[in-house]
């Protein structure tokens, strides 16, 4: 139980940093660079996933050493692509269909994807 609490705490710290990267880059690319919000969201999500992978493997999860680094990376990327699809779907539904401000929708999308990420990464990386 102590290990799980430690992982949740560390996952939370990494998640907050990844969120700042994702949310900040989304805002900058959309508002300052004039990039369509779904494209900005894709780019910002991708950048935050790279950070998240490195931090998760080094600091959060006790990665199964019997699996190759390539295999772990493939799992991580595959899970991240599913997370990206969930993120983009929530963004599209919230903004285009429900007409909610994209930065508010991003908060909700991030919470949903964060839960998905923790559960699936714990299952497949350890």
N, C-alpha and C positions, 0 to 999 in steps of 0.2 A: 504494500500500500504506500509505503514511504517513497518507493521508486516512482510510482505513478504520480504522486503529488509533485515530486521533483520534476518529472517530465512535463506535467501540465504547467507548472510555474515557468520552466524554461521555454516551453512551447508558446506560452503567453507573451513572454518577453520578445522572442523572435517574431511572433505574430504582430506585436505592436510595431516593431521596427519595419517589418515587411508591409504593414498597413500604411505607415507613413510614406514609405517609398511609393507604394501603389496609388494611394489617394493623392499625394502631392504631385506625382508625375501625371496622373489623370487630369488634375486641375490645370497644370501648366500646359500640357499638350493641347487640351481642349480650349481653354480660355486665352492663353497667351500665343499659342501657335496656330490656333484655328483648325485643329484637326477634329474630324467627326468623332463624337464621344465613343462610339463602339470601337473605332480604330484606336483611339487613345486608351481605352480600357484594355484592349488586347495588348498593347505595347507595355502599359504600366504593370499589368498583371504578369507579363513575361519577365520583366526586369525584377519584380519582387519574388518571383518563383526561383530565379537564379540565386538571389540572396538567401531565400528560405532553404533551398537545397543545401547549400554550403553550411549554413548555421545548424540545420537539423541533423546532418550527418556528423558534424564535428561536436555539437554541444547538446542536442536534445535527446535523440534516440540512441539506444545501444544497438547499433547496426549489426546485423548478423554477419560476422566475419567470414562465415563459410560461403556466403554468396559473393560473387565477384562485384567489384566496384561498378563495372559496366552494367551488370544485372540490377544492382540497386538503383543506379541512375535511370535505367529504362523504366523500372517500376515507378520511380519518383516522377519522371516525365509523363508517363501514361496516366498516373493519378492526377497530375497537374493539368493535363489536357482535359480530363473529365471535369476537374474543378473550374477550368476556364470556360468550358461549355455551360456549366451551371451558372457561372458569373455572367456570361454574355446573355444567356436566356433571361435571367432575372433583370439585368439592365434593360434589355429590349422590352420585356413585358412592362416593367415599371415606368420607363420613359416614354416609349412609343405608344403603348396601349393604355396605360393608366395616367399618363401625362404628369408624372411626378418628377421633380427636379433631379437630374442625374446624380448629383452628389449625395442626395438623401438615399436614393436607390442603392448607390454603391455601399453605403453603410450596411444595409440589410443584406446585400449580396455577399459582402465580406464575412458577415457573421455566419451565414449558411455554409459558405465554402470553408471557413475555418473549422467548423465542426466536422465536415466531410474530410478535410485534410488530416485532422488529428486521428480520427478513427481509422482511415484507410492507411495512413503512413505507419501507424502503430501495428496494424495487421500485417503489412507487407514488408516493412523494413526490418522488423525485429525477428 
